[in-house]
Amino acid sequence: MSGTSQAVNLAEKLAQFSERWAPRTVATYNGHDVMVVKVDGEFTWHSHPDSDDFFLVLKGELDIELRDRVVRLRPGEMFVVPKGVEHRPAARTGEVEILLIEPTGAPNTGDPATAARRIVI
Amino acid sequence: MSGTSQAVNLAEKLAQFSERWAPRTVATYNGHDVMVVKVDGEFTWHSHPDSDDFFLVLKGELDIELRDRVVRLRPGEMFVVPKGVEHRPAARTGEVEILLIEPTGAPNTGDPATAARRIVI
C-alpha cells in the first residue's frame, strides 16, 4: 500500500472502533503510517531514537508531557516531539482522538516488546 | 528546526496570511515540512517522482483530480497521492484551507522553476 485509493474520512475511521491506545493505520505516506487513535489517561514515558513523533488532536484535550514542561493540545492543534526526546502523552479530561504519524514498523512505545500491533483499516 | 517547540494552532497560523497557493511551514517532521495553505481555483497538473503527497482538508472542499478520476475532500478528510502519480488540486467552490506534508526542499509543483518558496511561520 502506498498512498490511499480514496478519500479517508477521519471521523468515519474513528467510528469503526472504541478500543483505546490501539492506533489504526488509515494511510501510508513516504514510509510512514498515518494513524488515528483514541486515548484516555496516561501513556508510558518513552522516546523514539530515530524518529520525530507527530500528534494532531482531532477531539478532546491532550497533554504531551515533556521532562521540563507540558504542551497542551486542543482540537486543531499539533505538536512534533523531536526524535530522542522523552515524552508521555496523557489525556486527563476524558477521551481524546488523535491523528498520529510514525515510521511504518516503528514501535509506538519505542520498545518492540510493549508496542501496539499494526492494524490497517 | 526539528519538531516544534510549542503547540501549533492551525487556525491561528492560517489567520496570519491571506495569500493563496503559498504554503507556510508550521513544523518539521522527519525531514518533511508540515504546511498550511489557502487555495482557490486550479493548481497545475504535476507529480512528485520521489515522494507521496499528503493532503488533509481543514476548511472548504478540495478536488484532487487524477487522470482517471476525481477524489473530493471535505473538512476532516485526507488523501495521499502516491509518488509519481499525476494530479491537479482544484478548489472549485471557494477558498480551501489544507494541511500539507512534503519533503523539506521538494518543489511543490514538482519543478524547481515554478515552485513556491519556503516560508516558515
gemmi code that builds the backbone of each chain (N, CA, C; Angstrom):
import gemmi

chains = {
    "A": [
        ("MET", (0.852, -1.194, 0.000), (0.000, 0.000, 0.000), (0.881, 1.236, 0.000)),
        ("SER", (0.729, 2.071, -0.989), (1.378, 3.381, -0.986), (0.296, 4.401, -1.250)),
        ("GLY", (0.251, 5.435, -0.427), (-0.798, 6.426, -0.576), (-2.134, 5.849, -0.172)),
        ("THR", (-3.196, 6.437, -0.714), (-4.548, 5.981, -0.421), (-5.290, 5.884, -1.738)),
        ("SER", (-6.271, 5.004, -1.826), (-7.008, 4.839, -3.075), (-8.233, 5.731, -3.131)),
        ("GLN", (-8.666, 6.214, -1.976), (-9.835, 7.090, -1.937), (-9.711, 8.057, -0.766)),
        ("ALA", (-10.646, 8.966, -0.674), (-10.654, 9.908, 0.444), (-10.766, 9.140, 1.757)),
        ("VAL", (-10.050, 9.587, 2.762), (-10.105, 8.986, 4.089), (-10.800, 9.971, 5.012)),
        ("ASN", (-11.995, 9.604, 5.462), (-12.732, 10.450, 6.394), (-12.335, 10.041, 7.816)),
        ("LEU", (-11.643, 10.919, 8.503), (-11.060, 10.543, 9.796), (-12.141, 10.211, 10.826)),
        ("ALA", (-13.241, 10.961, 10.834), (-14.321, 10.679, 11.790), (-14.948, 9.312, 11.522)),
        ("GLU", (-15.111, 8.990, 10.244), (-15.669, 7.661, 9.921), (-14.736, 6.553, 10.374)),
        ("LYS", (-13.446, 6.741, 10.186), (-12.482, 5.728, 10.638), (-12.544, 5.577, 12.158)),
        ("LEU", (-12.622, 6.713, 12.864), (-12.658, 6.664, 14.330), (-13.936, 6.011, 14.843)),
        ("ALA", (-15.014, 6.101, 14.061), (-16.290, 5.498, 14.473), (-16.263, 3.974, 14.362)),
        ("GLN", (-15.228, 3.438, 13.728), (-15.171, 1.985, 13.499), (-14.609, 1.192, 14.680)),
        ("PHE", (-14.129, 1.895, 15.703), (-13.558, 1.155, 16.836), (-13.690, 1.982, 18.106)),
        ("SER", (-13.612, 1.298, 19.242), (-13.713, 2.007, 20.515), (-12.499, 1.753, 21.409)),
        ("GLU", (-11.684, 0.774, 21.035), (-10.513, 0.416, 21.837), (-9.564, 1.604, 21.960)),
        ("ARG", (-9.017, 1.757, 23.136), (-8.090, 2.870, 23.363), (-6.633, 2.418, 23.274)),
        ("TRP", (-5.769, 3.386, 22.953), (-4.319, 3.138, 22.848), (-4.008, 2.071, 21.800)),
        ("ALA", (-4.873, 1.936, 20.791), (-4.675, 0.946, 19.727), (-4.792, 1.657, 18.374)),
        ("PRO", (-3.705, 2.257, 17.914), (-3.766, 3.061, 16.683), (-4.198, 2.226, 15.485)),
        ("ARG", (-4.977, 2.855, 14.621), (-5.386, 2.242, 13.359), (-4.709, 2.995, 12.219)),
        ("THR", (-4.087, 2.273, 11.308), (-3.448, 2.883, 10.149), (-4.491, 3.151, 9.075)),
        ("VAL", (-4.607, 4.419, 8.674), (-5.614, 4.790, 7.673), (-4.983, 5.167, 6.331)),
        ("ALA", (-3.673, 5.356, 6.315), (-2.969, 5.689, 5.070), (-1.484, 5.478, 5.298)),
        ("THR", (-0.741, 5.405, 4.209), (0.715, 5.425, 4.338), (1.240, 6.617, 3.556)),
        ("TYR", (2.376, 7.142, 4.031), (2.959, 8.327, 3.407), (4.475, 8.250, 3.546)),
        ("ASN", (5.165, 8.085, 2.442), (6.629, 8.089, 2.444), (7.234, 7.215, 3.542)),
        ("GLY", (6.761, 5.981, 3.620), (7.334, 5.052, 4.597), (6.815, 5.216, 6.005)),
        ("HIS", (5.811, 6.047, 6.162), (5.201, 6.266, 7.468), (3.767, 5.749, 7.464)),
        ("ASP", (3.285, 5.384, 8.653), (1.867, 5.109, 8.843), (1.179, 6.371, 9.353)),
        ("VAL", (0.085, 6.733, 8.699), (-0.798, 7.785, 9.200), (-1.904, 7.056, 9.961)),
        ("MET", (-2.067, 7.391, 11.237), (-2.954, 6.607, 12.110), (-3.921, 7.493, 12.870)),
        ("VAL", (-5.062, 6.916, 13.218), (-5.955, 7.560, 14.186), (-5.978, 6.684, 15.430)),
        ("VAL", (-6.145, 7.342, 16.574), (-6.146, 6.601, 17.837), (-7.055, 7.319, 18.831)),
        ("LYS", (-7.667, 6.508, 19.708), (-8.427, 7.054, 20.835), (-7.642, 6.774, 22.110)),
        ("VAL", (-7.513, 7.763, 22.956), (-6.762, 7.545, 24.189), (-7.507, 8.144, 25.365)),
        ("ASP", (-7.195, 7.629, 26.548), (-7.719, 8.193, 27.783), (-6.730, 7.818, 28.876)),
        ("GLY", (-6.423, 8.773, 29.736), (-5.443, 8.512, 30.790), (-4.019, 8.661, 30.279)),
        ("GLU", (-3.095, 8.078, 31.033), (-1.668, 8.256, 30.740), (-1.110, 7.145, 29.868)),
        ("PHE", (-0.224, 7.494, 28.966), (0.607, 6.524, 28.275), (1.886, 6.359, 29.113)),
        ("THR", (2.862, 5.653, 28.583), (4.127, 5.486, 29.308), (5.139, 6.533, 28.832)),
        ("TRP", (6.073, 6.872, 29.673), (7.204, 7.690, 29.242), (8.005, 6.901, 28.219)),
        ("HIS", (8.346, 7.545, 27.115), (9.149, 6.859, 26.099), (9.766, 7.879, 25.156)),
        ("SER", (10.649, 7.395, 24.308), (11.198, 8.244, 23.249), (11.463, 7.375, 22.036)),
        ("HIS", (11.633, 8.027, 20.904), (11.932, 7.331, 19.651), (13.301, 7.817, 19.184)),
        ("PRO", (14.335, 6.957, 19.260), (15.690, 7.430, 18.966), (15.884, 7.882, 17.524)),
        ("ASP", (15.081, 7.347, 16.602), (15.318, 7.606, 15.182), (14.189, 8.360, 14.498)),
        ("SER", (13.214, 8.843, 15.248), (12.075, 9.477, 14.589), (11.460, 10.561, 15.450)),
        ("ASP", (11.035, 11.645, 14.792), (10.157, 12.609, 15.438), (8.794, 11.939, 15.644)),
        ("ASP", (7.952, 12.550, 16.450), (6.651, 11.960, 16.771), (5.582, 13.034, 16.545)),
        ("PHE", (4.657, 12.739, 15.624), (3.675, 13.734, 15.163), (2.315, 13.504, 15.805)),
        ("PHE", (1.772, 14.548, 16.407), (0.443, 14.499, 17.033), (-0.419, 15.652, 16.515)),
        ("LEU", (-1.619, 15.334, 16.066), (-2.626, 16.371, 15.758), (-3.902, 15.960, 16.469)),
        ("VAL", (-4.372, 16.802, 17.373), (-5.587, 16.467, 18.129), (-6.824, 16.798, 17.291)),
        ("LEU", (-7.726, 15.814, 17.203), (-8.970, 15.978, 16.456), (-10.148, 16.259, 17.388)),
        ("LYS", (-10.077, 15.722, 18.602), (-11.190, 15.859, 19.553), (-10.631, 15.684, 20.965)),
        ("GLY", (-11.089, 16.514, 21.905), (-10.618, 16.391, 23.276), (-9.349, 17.191, 23.516)),
        ("GLU", (-8.718, 16.906, 24.637), (-7.573, 17.703, 25.070), (-6.447, 16.767, 25.501)),
        ("LEU", (-5.295, 16.925, 24.886), (-4.171, 16.022, 25.150), (-2.987, 16.792, 25.709)),
        ("ASP", (-2.418, 16.268, 26.774), (-1.153, 16.814, 27.271), (-0.007, 15.977, 26.720)),
        ("ILE", (0.958, 16.652, 26.122), (2.225, 15.988, 25.807), (3.184, 16.412, 26.910)),
        ("GLU", (3.421, 15.501, 27.839), (4.299, 15.824, 28.951), (5.737, 15.594, 28.514)),
        ("LEU", (6.550, 16.625, 28.705), (7.989, 16.525, 28.469), (8.644, 16.581, 29.845)),
        ("ARG", (9.929, 16.295, 29.923), (10.551, 16.245, 31.244), (10.587, 17.614, 31.916)),
        ("ASP", (10.534, 18.686, 31.103), (10.642, 20.031, 31.691), (9.374, 20.871, 31.571)),
        ("ARG", (8.330, 20.338, 30.891), (7.124, 21.144, 30.710), (6.031, 20.283, 30.095)),
        ("VAL", (4.861, 20.875, 29.995), (3.712, 20.187, 29.396), (3.204, 21.017, 28.235)),
        ("VAL", (2.986, 20.373, 27.094), (2.386, 21.032, 25.932), (0.945, 20.545, 25.848)),
        ("ARG", (-0.001, 21.473, 26.004), (-1.415, 21.089, 25.966), (-1.972, 21.316, 24.562)),
        ("LEU", (-2.607, 20.288, 24.027), (-3.140, 20.348, 22.660), (-4.647, 20.200, 22.671)),
        ("ARG", (-5.305, 21.139, 21.977), (-6.760, 21.091, 21.803), (-7.065, 20.797, 20.340)),
        ("PRO", (-8.319, 20.545, 19.987), (-8.636, 20.209, 18.589), (-8.084, 21.248, 17.611)),
        ("GLY", (-7.467, 20.766, 16.555), (-6.858, 21.661, 15.573), (-5.460, 22.106, 15.941)),
        ("GLU", (-4.922, 21.517, 17.010), (-3.556, 21.862, 17.416), (-2.652, 20.636, 17.262)),
        ("MET", (-1.420, 20.893, 16.838), (-0.473, 19.807, 16.616), (0.856, 20.082, 17.306)),
        ("PHE", (1.626, 19.024, 17.434), (2.946, 19.123, 18.050), (3.801, 18.002, 17.484)),
        ("VAL", (5.082, 18.306, 17.290), (6.029, 17.284, 16.863), (7.096, 17.147, 17.945)),
        ("VAL", (7.151, 15.986, 18.578), (8.192, 15.719, 19.563), (9.467, 15.353, 18.800)),
        ("PRO", (10.539, 16.117, 18.990), (11.774, 15.790, 18.259), (12.293, 14.404, 18.641)),
        ("LYS", (12.963, 13.763, 17.696), (13.473, 12.420, 17.974), (14.380, 12.429, 19.193)),
        ("GLY", (14.277, 11.360, 19.959), (15.125, 11.213, 21.129), (14.611, 11.900, 22.374)),
        ("VAL", (13.560, 12.704, 22.256), (13.061, 13.452, 23.406), (12.004, 12.625, 24.149)),
        ("GLU", (12.250, 12.438, 25.436), (11.300, 11.675, 26.253), (9.983, 12.424, 26.394)),
        ("HIS", (8.893, 11.681, 26.273), (7.582, 12.312, 26.408), (6.568, 11.291, 26.898)),
        ("ARG", (5.468, 11.810, 27.443), (4.363, 10.966, 27.890), (3.060, 11.643, 27.502)),
        ("PRO", (2.348, 11.101, 26.515), (1.016, 11.632, 26.204), (0.069, 11.292, 27.354)),
        ("ALA", (-0.806, 12.228, 27.684), (-1.764, 11.993, 28.764), (-3.065, 12.729, 28.469)),
        ("ALA", (-4.150, 11.983, 28.524), (-5.487, 12.564, 28.346), (-6.113, 12.615, 29.729)),
        ("ARG", (-6.182, 13.793, 30.309), (-6.593, 13.920, 31.714), (-8.011, 14.463, 31.877)),
        ("THR", (-8.666, 14.732, 30.742), (-10.034, 15.274, 30.828), (-10.968, 14.502, 29.905)),
        ("GLY", (-10.807, 13.187, 29.854), (-11.681, 12.361, 29.020), (-11.001, 11.930, 27.735)),
        ("GLU", (-11.761, 11.187, 26.946), (-11.198, 10.583, 25.736), (-10.730, 11.635, 24.727)),
        ("VAL", (-9.640, 11.316, 24.066), (-9.068, 12.197, 23.044), (-8.879, 11.397, 21.763)),
        ("GLU", (-9.191, 12.050, 20.642), (-8.947, 11.442, 19.333), (-7.803, 12.186, 18.660)),
        ("ILE", (-6.863, 11.409, 18.114), (-5.599, 11.988, 17.626), (-5.263, 11.413, 16.260)),
        ("LEU", (-4.671, 12.248, 15.413), (-4.006, 11.791, 14.190), (-2.516, 11.690, 14.506)),
        ("LEU", (-1.946, 10.531, 14.252), (-0.534, 10.267, 14.528), (0.191, 9.932, 13.235)),
        ("ILE", (1.453, 10.246, 13.158), (2.278, 9.763, 12.055), (3.560, 9.185, 12.638)),
        ("GLU", (3.859, 7.948, 12.245), (5.083, 7.281, 12.709), (5.649, 6.451, 11.572)),
        ("PRO", (6.964, 6.252, 11.561), (7.533, 5.385, 10.527), (6.888, 4.000, 10.576)),
        ("THR", (6.558, 3.444, 9.434), (5.947, 2.118, 9.382), (6.878, 1.106, 10.053)),
        ("GLY", (6.304, 0.354, 10.984), (7.087, -0.666, 11.667), (7.741, -0.200, 12.942)),
        ("ALA", (7.714, 1.100, 13.206), (8.333, 1.605, 14.440), (7.434, 1.292, 15.631)),
        ("PRO", (8.005, 0.848, 16.745), (7.189, 0.567, 17.933), (6.680, 1.866, 18.561)),
        ("ASN", (5.356, 1.927, 18.842), (4.785, 3.191, 19.325), (5.245, 3.552, 20.726)),
        ("THR", (5.762, 2.563, 21.448), (6.296, 2.831, 22.778), (7.801, 3.061, 22.748)),
        ("GLY", (8.406, 2.952, 21.559), (9.859, 2.993, 21.466), (10.489, 1.640, 21.763)),
        ("ASP", (9.665, 0.635, 22.086), (10.161, -0.681, 22.509), (9.271, -1.767, 21.891)),
        ("PRO", (9.841, -2.621, 21.014), (9.009, -3.639, 20.354), (8.254, -4.537, 21.336)),
        ("ALA", (8.808, -4.745, 22.529), (8.190, -5.669, 23.481), (6.836, -5.175, 23.987)),
        ("THR", (6.665, -3.847, 24.010), (5.430, -3.297, 24.584), (4.582, -2.576, 23.545)),
        ("ALA", (4.980, -2.622, 22.290), (4.318, -1.817, 21.257), (2.980, -2.428, 20.835)),
        ("ALA", (2.078, -1.534, 20.395), (0.824, -1.984, 19.807), (1.114, -2.640, 18.460)),
        ("ARG", (0.288, -3.613, 18.092), (0.460, -4.204, 16.775), (-0.168, -3.305, 15.727)),
        ("ARG", (0.286, -3.479, 14.481), (-0.195, -2.624, 13.402), (-1.555, -3.126, 12.921)),
        ("ILE", (-2.545, -2.247, 12.878), (-3.883, -2.582, 12.378), (-4.247, -1.570, 11.304)),
        ("VAL", (-4.515, -2.062, 10.118), (-4.879, -1.190, 8.996), (-6.391, -1.218, 8.821)),
        ("ILE", (-7.017, -0.056, 8.756), (-8.463, -0.012, 8.487), (-8.740, 0.911, 7.314)),
    ],
    "B": [
        ("MET", (15.757, 23.454, 12.685), (14.468, 23.213, 13.348), (14.103, 21.738, 13.206)),
        ("SER", (13.914, 21.064, 14.309), (13.371, 19.707, 14.275), (12.215, 19.681, 15.243)),
        ("GLY", (11.082, 19.175, 14.793), (9.909, 19.175, 15.648), (9.374, 20.580, 15.839)),
        ("THR", (8.672, 20.778, 16.938), (8.106, 22.090, 17.239), (8.403, 22.374, 18.694)),
        ("SER", (8.502, 23.657, 19.047), (8.827, 23.993, 20.429), (7.576, 24.191, 21.265)),
        ("GLN", (6.452, 24.401, 20.599), (5.199, 24.602, 21.325), (4.036, 24.083, 20.483)),
        ("ALA", (2.842, 24.116, 21.064), (1.661, 23.699, 20.314), (1.487, 24.587, 19.089)),
        ("VAL", (1.103, 23.996, 17.988), (0.841, 24.738, 16.756), (-0.663, 24.725, 16.522)),
        ("ASN", (-1.283, 25.901, 16.645), (-2.715, 26.009, 16.386), (-2.899, 26.332, 14.905)),
        ("LEU", (-3.458, 25.395, 14.169), (-3.516, 25.535, 12.708), (-4.374, 26.726, 12.287)),
        ("ALA", (-5.494, 26.955, 12.970), (-6.355, 28.089, 12.619), (-5.632, 29.415, 12.856)),
        ("GLU", (-4.880, 29.486, 13.955), (-4.118, 30.724, 14.217), (-3.065, 30.955, 13.141)),
        ("LYS", (-2.404, 29.900, 12.719), (-1.409, 30.045, 11.649), (-2.081, 30.515, 10.361)),
        ("LEU", (-3.223, 29.931, 10.053), (-3.924, 30.310, 8.812), (-4.426, 31.750, 8.862)),
        ("ALA", (-4.698, 32.246, 10.055), (-5.187, 33.628, 10.183), (-4.077, 34.649, 9.945)),
        ("GLN", (-2.837, 34.186, 9.866), (-1.700, 35.113, 9.725), (-1.427, 35.527, 8.285)),
        ("PHE", (-2.149, 34.940, 7.327), (-1.869, 35.306, 5.929), (-3.124, 35.083, 5.089)),
        ("SER", (-3.165, 35.745, 3.956), (-4.319, 35.586, 3.064), (-3.897, 35.137, 1.666)),
        ("GLU", (-2.605, 35.196, 1.380), (-2.097, 34.815, 0.065), (-2.459, 33.355, -0.237)),
        ("ARG", (-2.835, 33.129, -1.488), (-3.195, 31.760, -1.871), (-2.052, 31.064, -2.594)),
        ("TRP", (-2.080, 29.734, -2.539), (-1.067, 28.896, -3.193), (0.341, 29.196, -2.690)),
        ("ALA", (0.429, 29.662, -1.451), (1.732, 29.985, -0.864), (1.839, 29.291, 0.486)),
        ("PRO", (2.242, 28.022, 0.488), (2.254, 27.241, 1.731), (3.167, 27.864, 2.787)),
        ("ARG", (2.732, 27.779, 4.026), (3.540, 28.206, 5.170), (3.942, 26.971, 5.967)),
        ("THR", (5.215, 26.864, 6.271), (5.712, 25.744, 7.076), (5.476, 26.043, 8.548)),
        ("VAL", (4.749, 25.149, 9.221), (4.438, 25.364, 10.642), (5.159, 24.380, 11.561)),
        ("ALA", (5.760, 23.351, 10.969), (6.514, 22.365, 11.755), (7.349, 21.544, 10.787)),
        ("THR", (8.335, 20.863, 11.332), (9.057, 19.873, 10.530), (8.907, 18.524, 11.204)),
        ("TYR", (8.938, 17.487, 10.367), (8.748, 16.129, 10.871), (9.564, 15.172, 10.006)),
        ("ASN", (10.582, 14.595, 10.564), (11.384, 13.583, 9.853), (11.777, 14.011, 8.433)),
        ("GLY", (12.324, 15.210, 8.332), (12.805, 15.674, 7.029), (11.722, 16.213, 6.118)),
        ("HIS", (10.534, 16.352, 6.664), (9.418, 16.899, 5.898), (8.986, 18.240, 6.480)),
        ("ASP", (8.398, 19.075, 5.621), (7.733, 20.282, 6.091), (6.242, 19.984, 6.265)),
        ("VAL", (5.708, 20.332, 7.429), (4.262, 20.313, 7.652), (3.789, 21.743, 7.385)),
        ("MET", (2.856, 21.894, 6.461), (2.491, 23.228, 5.977), (0.992, 23.438, 6.002)),
        ("VAL", (0.592, 24.693, 6.131), (-0.796, 25.062, 5.874), (-0.813, 25.950, 4.640)),
        ("VAL", (-1.908, 25.857, 3.883), (-2.014, 26.643, 2.662), (-3.481, 26.985, 2.417)),
        ("LYS", (-3.699, 28.149, 1.794), (-5.032, 28.532, 1.317), (-5.017, 28.468, -0.199)),
        ("VAL", (-6.039, 27.871, -0.766), (-6.083, 27.759, -2.224), (-7.477, 28.099, -2.729)),
        ("ASP", (-7.519, 28.510, -3.984), (-8.793, 28.739, -4.663), (-8.532, 28.548, -6.151)),
        ("GLY", (-9.424, 27.873, -6.846), (-9.221, 27.611, -8.263), (-8.290, 26.421, -8.479)),
        ("GLU", (-7.766, 26.344, -9.677), (-6.958, 25.182, -10.080), (-5.471, 25.395, -9.855)),
        ("PHE", (-4.796, 24.357, -9.448), (-3.339, 24.314, -9.478), (-2.930, 23.755, -10.844)),
        ("THR", (-1.659, 23.454, -11.014), (-1.203, 22.862, -12.277), (-1.141, 21.343, -12.135)),
        ("TRP", (-1.280, 20.637, -13.242), (-1.012, 19.202, -13.249), (0.458, 18.984, -12.951)),
        ("HIS", (0.746, 18.059, -12.035), (2.150, 17.775, -11.712), (2.243, 16.439, -11.000)),
        ("SER", (3.457, 15.985, -10.809), (3.686, 14.795, -9.987), (5.023, 14.966, -9.275)),
        ("HIS", (5.204, 14.149, -8.257), (6.456, 14.158, -7.496), (7.090, 12.786, -7.654)),
        ("PRO", (8.202, 12.708, -8.393), (8.760, 11.381, -8.696), (9.253, 10.622, -7.467)),
        ("ASP", (9.641, 11.365, -6.406), (10.272, 10.701, -5.265), (9.479, 10.798, -3.981)),
        ("SER", (8.248, 11.274, -4.042), (7.518, 11.469, -2.797), (6.023, 11.324, -2.995)),
        ("ASP", (5.369, 10.713, -2.005), (3.920, 10.790, -1.921), (3.540, 12.238, -1.578)),
        ("ASP", (2.267, 12.557, -1.720), (1.801, 13.928, -1.487), (0.598, 13.866, -0.550)),
        ("PHE", (0.737, 14.493, 0.618), (-0.246, 14.372, 1.697), (-1.147, 15.602, 1.755)),
        ("PHE", (-2.452, 15.377, 1.742), (-3.445, 16.455, 1.841), (-4.451, 16.131, 2.948)),
        ("LEU", (-4.672, 17.080, 3.851), (-5.772, 16.978, 4.812), (-6.543, 18.295, 4.745)),
        ("VAL", (-7.811, 18.229, 4.379), (-8.612, 19.446, 4.251), (-9.106, 19.889, 5.630)),
        ("LEU", (-8.884, 21.174, 5.940), (-9.309, 21.746, 7.208), (-10.591, 22.557, 7.049)),
        ("LYS", (-10.776, 23.145, 5.860), (-11.940, 24.015, 5.617), (-12.196, 24.051, 4.118)),
        ("GLY", (-13.474, 23.993, 3.723), (-13.805, 24.043, 2.312), (-13.764, 22.666, 1.662)),
        ("GLU", (-13.784, 22.672, 0.358), (-13.911, 21.420, -0.401), (-12.860, 21.413, -1.513)),
        ("LEU", (-12.042, 20.369, -1.525), (-10.927, 20.288, -2.478), (-11.078, 19.058, -3.363)),
        ("ASP", (-10.935, 19.264, -4.661), (-10.855, 18.128, -5.574), (-9.388, 17.807, -5.852)),
        ("ILE", (-9.027, 16.544, -5.669), (-7.732, 16.076, -6.152), (-8.035, 15.367, -7.461)),
        ("GLU", (-7.743, 16.032, -8.557), (-8.018, 15.447, -9.859), (-6.870, 14.529, -10.244)),
        ("LEU", (-7.220, 13.310, -10.560), (-6.257, 12.342, -11.079), (-6.599, 12.147, -12.546)),
        ("ARG", (-5.745, 11.500, -13.302), (-6.001, 11.395, -14.739), (-7.249, 10.564, -15.036)),
        ("ASP", (-7.616, 9.663, -14.096), (-8.763, 8.780, -14.359), (-9.971, 9.024, -13.462)),
        ("ARG", (-9.850, 9.973, -12.509), (-10.966, 10.192, -11.589), (-10.678, 11.407, -10.721)),
        ("VAL", (-11.679, 11.764, -9.926), (-11.535, 12.898, -9.017), (-11.820, 12.419, -7.599)),
        ("VAL", (-10.950, 12.779, -6.664), (-11.172, 12.484, -5.253), (-11.574, 13.787, -4.578)),
        ("ARG", (-12.796, 13.842, -4.069), (-13.288, 15.066, -3.419), (-13.066, 14.981, -1.921)),
        ("LEU", (-12.445, 16.012, -1.367), (-12.124, 16.042, 0.062), (-12.858, 17.184, 0.750)),
        ("ARG", (-13.521, 16.828, 1.862), (-14.194, 17.823, 2.697), (-13.448, 17.914, 4.033)),
        ("PRO", (-13.791, 18.861, 4.877), (-13.058, 19.014, 6.148), (-12.995, 17.699, 6.940)),
        ("GLY", (-11.819, 17.387, 7.432), (-11.616, 16.144, 8.163), (-11.346, 14.957, 7.265)),
        ("GLU", (-11.162, 15.224, 5.971), (-10.843, 14.144, 5.034), (-9.447, 14.351, 4.464)),
        ("MET", (-8.736, 13.245, 4.278), (-7.364, 13.294, 3.781), (-7.169, 12.343, 2.616)),
        ("PHE", (-6.080, 12.585, 1.902), (-5.733, 11.749, 0.759), (-4.223, 11.820, 0.569)),
        ("VAL", (-3.644, 10.684, 0.202), (-2.220, 10.657, -0.123), (-2.075, 10.259, -1.589)),
        ("VAL", (-1.553, 11.168, -2.401), (-1.280, 10.853, -3.802), (0.031, 10.068, -3.843)),
        ("PRO", (0.006, 8.844, -4.363), (1.254, 8.071, -4.412), (2.304, 8.768, -5.282)),
        ("LYS", (3.572, 8.548, -4.942), (4.633, 9.191, -5.714), (4.524, 8.828, -7.187)),
        ("GLY", (4.826, 9.805, -8.016), (4.817, 9.584, -9.456), (3.465, 9.718, -10.115)),
        ("VAL", (2.410, 9.846, -9.323), (1.058, 9.916, -9.899), (0.698, 11.379, -10.205)),
        ("GLU", (0.326, 11.626, -11.449), (-0.060, 12.972, -11.846), (-1.352, 13.380, -11.157)),
        ("HIS", (-1.378, 14.621, -10.701), (-2.589, 15.109, -10.042), (-2.671, 16.627, -10.174)),
        ("ARG", (-3.895, 17.114, -10.022), (-4.131, 18.565, -10.030), (-5.124, 18.889, -8.927)),
        ("PRO", (-4.668, 19.553, -7.852), (-5.609, 20.015, -6.839), (-6.453, 21.156, -7.416)),
        ("ALA", (-7.734, 21.178, -7.091), (-8.620, 22.233, -7.584), (-9.683, 22.539, -6.543)),
        ("ALA", (-9.794, 23.813, -6.206), (-10.834, 24.293, -5.289), (-11.873, 24.981, -6.153)),
        ("ARG", (-12.998, 24.331, -6.353), (-13.989, 24.818, -7.319), (-15.203, 25.448, -6.659)),
        ("THR", (-15.213, 25.451, -5.313), (-16.365, 26.027, -4.605), (-15.894, 27.008, -3.540)),
        ("GLY", (-14.883, 27.807, -3.867), (-14.387, 28.805, -2.922), (-13.104, 28.369, -2.243)),
        ("GLU", (-12.625, 29.234, -1.362), (-11.320, 29.005, -0.737), (-11.294, 27.737, 0.126)),
        ("VAL", (-10.169, 27.075, 0.086), (-9.966, 25.854, 0.865), (-8.694, 26.007, 1.696)),
        ("GLU", (-8.770, 25.521, 2.918), (-7.584, 25.510, 3.784), (-7.138, 24.058, 3.968)),
        ("ILE", (-5.842, 23.842, 3.802), (-5.312, 22.477, 3.736), (-4.070, 22.349, 4.607)),
        ("LEU", (-3.918, 21.173, 5.212), (-2.650, 20.781, 5.829), (-1.918, 19.897, 4.823)),
        ("LEU", (-0.685, 20.271, 4.514), (0.132, 19.543, 3.539), (1.381, 19.008, 4.219)),
        ("ILE", (1.887, 17.903, 3.728), (3.205, 17.437, 4.165), (4.015, 17.092, 2.924)),
        ("GLU", (5.213, 17.662, 2.846), (6.114, 17.390, 1.721), (7.546, 17.341, 2.233)),
        ("PRO", (8.405, 16.583, 1.560), (9.808, 16.579, 1.967), (10.383, 17.997, 1.943)),
        ("THR", (11.126, 18.365, 2.965), (11.730, 19.695, 3.012), (12.601, 19.911, 1.779)),
        ("GLY", (12.353, 21.023, 1.098), (13.148, 21.336, -0.089), (12.566, 20.839, -1.388)),
        ("ALA", (11.540, 20.010, -1.320), (10.932, 19.498, -2.554), (10.079, 20.588, -3.202)),
        ("PRO", (10.152, 20.758, -4.514), (9.329, 21.760, -5.183), (7.855, 21.346, -5.183)),
        ("ASN", (6.960, 22.264, -4.784), (5.549, 21.881, -4.637), (4.873, 21.601, -5.973)),
        ("THR", (5.477, 22.089, -7.046), (4.938, 21.813, -8.375), (5.621, 20.620, -9.029)),
        ("GLY", (6.603, 20.052, -8.341), (7.417, 19.004, -8.955), (8.535, 19.572, -9.813)),
        ("ASP", (8.615, 20.915, -9.900), (9.586, 21.578, -10.785), (10.136, 22.817, -10.066)),
        ("PRO", (11.442, 22.833, -9.776), (12.011, 23.958, -9.028), (11.746, 25.311, -9.696)),
        ("ALA", (11.603, 25.333, -11.015), (11.425, 26.605, -11.734), (10.106, 27.285, -11.410)),
        ("THR", (9.109, 26.499, -11.049), (7.779, 27.067, -10.821), (7.320, 26.926, -9.363)),
        ("ALA", (8.188, 26.413, -8.508), (7.767, 26.084, -7.139), (7.648, 27.318, -6.261)),
        ("ALA", (6.791, 27.224, -5.261), (6.682, 28.269, -4.249), (7.938, 28.259, -3.394)),
        ("ARG", (8.329, 29.435, -2.886), (9.477, 29.452, -1.977), (9.021, 29.017, -0.580)),
        ("ARG", (9.980, 28.562, 0.211), (9.658, 28.062, 1.547), (9.503, 29.232, 2.510)),
        ("ILE", (8.381, 29.283, 3.209), (8.128, 30.332, 4.203), (7.753, 29.650, 5.516)),
        ("VAL", (8.532, 29.926, 6.551), (8.280, 29.327, 7.863), (7.567, 30.348, 8.740)),
        ("ILE", (6.447, 29.943, 9.348), (5.766, 30.849, 10.282), (5.544, 30.138, 11.603)),
    ],
}
model = gemmi.Model(1)
for chain_id, residues in chains.items():
    chain = gemmi.Chain(chain_id)
    for i, (resn, *xyz) in enumerate(residues, 1):
        res = gemmi.Residue()
        res.name, res.seqid = resn, gemmi.SeqId(i, " ")
        for name, pos in zip(("N", "CA", "C"), xyz):
            atom = gemmi.Atom()
            atom.name, atom.element = name, gemmi.Element(name[0])
            atom.pos, atom.b_iso = gemmi.Position(*pos), 0.0
            res.add_atom(atom)
        chain.add_residue(res)
    model.add_chain(chain)
structure = gemmi.Structure()
structure.add_model(model)
structure.setup_entities()
